[in-house]
C-alpha cells in the first residue's frame, strides 16, 4: 500500500497548499490508545505506558502499516515517515523540523489544547509519546533530542 502522503505532499502542506475540510484531530490519548496497547507488535521494547519519577508519562508502541484494508492511517498504521508526518499534521500536530532524521526519525508536537505538553517520535514505525507535566520539562527533553543532519 502506498502512503497517502509523500515528501512532496508534506512540503506542499507545510507551504499552505491543498486541503478541503481538515480531518478530525487525533489527540495524544487516541494515538496512545490505538498504537501503544498490547497489539503493538513489531516493537523491540515492551509496548504500554509508564510514568517516570519526574511526572513524564511515556507510551511506546508500533504504528507500522497493518494491512487491515482501511484507508485511514490511524486505523491501518503508517506506510512510512512522510505518511505519518502528513497525517498527524492534518490532525492537530506540528513537525519539529530541527530535530530527527526525516523520514526515518520524526518528532511532532501536539498543538490541540493549551496546557498540554506532548511530543511524539516516529522511528521507522516504532512510536514513543511523551506527555509532560509542564512546558519546562518538555523544553528540557526537546533540547536533548537529536538535531537533523
C-alpha positions in Angstrom: 0.0 0.0 0.0 1.4 3.4 -0.9 1.0 6.0 1.8 -1.4 8.9 1.3 1.5 11.3 1.9 4.8 11.6 0.3 7.6 14.1 0.5 6.0 16.5 -2.0 2.6 16.5 -0.3 4.1 17.1 3.1 6.1 20.0 1.8 3.1 21.4 0.0 1.0 21.1 3.2 3.7 23.0 5.1 3.5 25.7 2.5 -0.2 26.0 3.0 -1.3 24.3 -0.3 -4.2 22.0 -0.8 -6.7 20.5 1.6 -10.5 20.8 1.8 -12.0 20.3 5.2 -9.4 19.1 7.6 -9.9 15.7 9.2 -10.8 15.2 12.8 -8.0 15.8 15.3 -6.1 12.8 16.7 -5.3 13.8 20.3 -2.5 12.1 22.2 -4.9 9.8 24.1 -6.3 8.4 20.8 -2.8 7.9 19.4 -1.7 6.1 22.6 -4.9 4.0 22.7 -4.5 3.0 19.0 -0.8 2.2 18.8 0.6 1.7 22.3 -1.6 -1.2 23.5 -0.9 -4.9 23.7 -1.4 -5.3 20.0 1.6 -3.1 19.3 3.5 -5.8 17.6 6.9 -5.3 16.0 8.3 -3.1 18.7 11.6 -4.3 20.3 10.7 -2.8 23.7 7.5 -3.6 25.6 4.5 -1.6 24.5 2.5 0.3 27.0 2.7 3.4 29.2 4.9 4.1 32.2 5.2 7.2 34.4 8.7 8.4 35.4 9.6 9.9 38.8 9.6 13.4 37.2 5.9 13.0 36.2 6.5 12.4 32.5 4.3 9.7 31.0 6.0 7.7 28.3 4.0 5.5 26.0 5.6 3.2 23.5 4.1 1.2 20.6 4.3 0.3 17.0 2.4 2.2 14.2 3.5 0.5 11.0 1.0 -0.5 8.3 -1.1 -3.4 9.5 -2.6 -4.4 6.1 -6.1 -4.3 7.6 -7.6 -2.7 4.4 -8.6 0.6 6.0 -7.8 3.8 4.0 -7.4 5.7 7.3 -3.8 5.5 8.5 -5.0 6.0 12.1 -6.7 2.6 11.7 -4.3 0.9 9.3 -1.0 2.3 10.5 1.5 4.3 8.5 3.3 3.1 5.4 6.4 5.3 6.1 7.6 8.5 7.8 6.1 11.0 5.4 2.7 9.3 5.7 3.0 9.6 9.5 4.0 13.3 9.4 1.4 14.3 6.8 -1.5 12.5 8.6 -0.7 13.9 12.0 0.0 17.4 10.7 -3.6 17.4 9.3 -4.9 16.3 12.7 -3.6 18.7 15.2 0.2 18.1 15.3 3.2 20.1 14.1 6.5 18.7 13.0 9.6 19.7 14.9 11.7 20.3 11.9 15.0 21.0 13.6 15.1 17.5 15.2 15.2 14.0 13.9 16.3 12.4 10.6 13.4 12.7 8.2 11.7 10.5 7.1 13.2 7.8 9.4 13.0 9.6 12.7 10.3 12.3 13.1 9.3 14.4 16.1 6.0 16.2 16.3 4.4 18.4 18.9 0.7 18.3 19.9 -1.0 21.7 19.3 -4.5 20.7 20.4 -5.2 22.3 23.7 -3.4 24.9 25.8 -1.7 23.5 28.9 -0.9 20.1 27.2 2.7 19.4 26.5 3.2 16.4 24.3 5.9 15.2 21.9 5.7 12.1 19.7 8.6 10.3 18.0 8.2 8.1 14.9 11.3 5.9 14.4 10.8 3.6 11.4 7.3 2.6 12.7 8.2 2.5 16.4 6.2 5.1 18.3 7.0 7.0 21.5 4.7 9.5 23.0 5.9 11.7 25.9 3.2 13.6 28.0 5.0 16.3 30.1 3.6 17.9 33.2 4.7 21.4 32.2 6.4 23.4 29.4 9.8 23.4 31.2 10.1 19.6 31.3 9.1 19.4 27.6 11.7 22.1 26.7 14.4 20.2 28.6 13.6 17.0 26.8 13.4 18.7 23.4 16.9 20.2 23.8 18.2 16.7 24.3 16.7 15.3 21.0 19.0 14.6 18.0 19.3 17.6 15.6 18.5 16.9 12.0 21.6 16.1 9.9 
